[in-house]
Amino acid sequence: MRVVTLDSTIEDCGMGTALIDNAKLAAATEGCNRLWLVTSNDNTKALRFYQKRGFRLAALYSDALNEARKLKPEIPLVGIDGIPLRDEIELELRL
């Protein structure tokens, strides 16, 4: 099962964790053996959030955003905290 997006307007209230817990339950019920997602290299908040909930780094896609800009030139060159947007990182949680 792939986690597509997790956006919260109110942070630190447990909503994101509850959504992940429900996704884990739904995935396990359907016989899935892992949850996975991809985020950009600048998204340190997401990397922290998911790793604290058991996700592990699974793959690094170097220069993935440079390639994506060929189709979507509107993808910015610089992301969160002034970090250059270049790579994608895959995280997974084995069930």
C-alpha positions, 0 to 999 in steps of 0.5 A, spaced: 500 500 500 502 506 498 501 512 502 500 518 497 499 524 501 499 526 509 497 533 510 495 536 516 493 543 518 494 542 525 500 539 528 502 535 534 495 532 535 496 525 533 492 525 527 498 523 522 500 518 527 492 515 527 492 516 519 498 511 519 496 506 524 489 506 520 493 505 513 497 499 517 491 496 519 487 496 512 494 494 509 494 488 513 487 486 513 488 486 505 494 482 505 499 487 504 506 486 506 508 493 506 507 501 506 511 505 502 512 512 500 516 517 496 518 524 499 523 529 496 530 530 499 528 537 503 522 534 507 526 533 513 520 534 517 517 528 513 523 524 514 523 525 521 515 523 522 515 517 518 522 514 521 519 515 528 513 511 526 517 505 524 519 507 516 525 505 514 529 508 508 529 503 502 531 507 496 535 513 494 533 516 487 538 521 485 537 527 481 529 524 480 527 531 481 531 534 475 528 528 471 521 530 473 523 537 471 523 535 464 516 534 464 514 539 470 518 545 469 514 548 475 518 544 480 522 549 484 530 548 484 530 550 492 525 547 497 524 547 504 529 551 508 533 553 502 535 545 500 536 544 493 531 539 490 534 534 487 533 527 489 527 523 492 527 518 498 523 512 498 521 509 505 517 503 507 514 500 513 514 492 513 508 489 516 
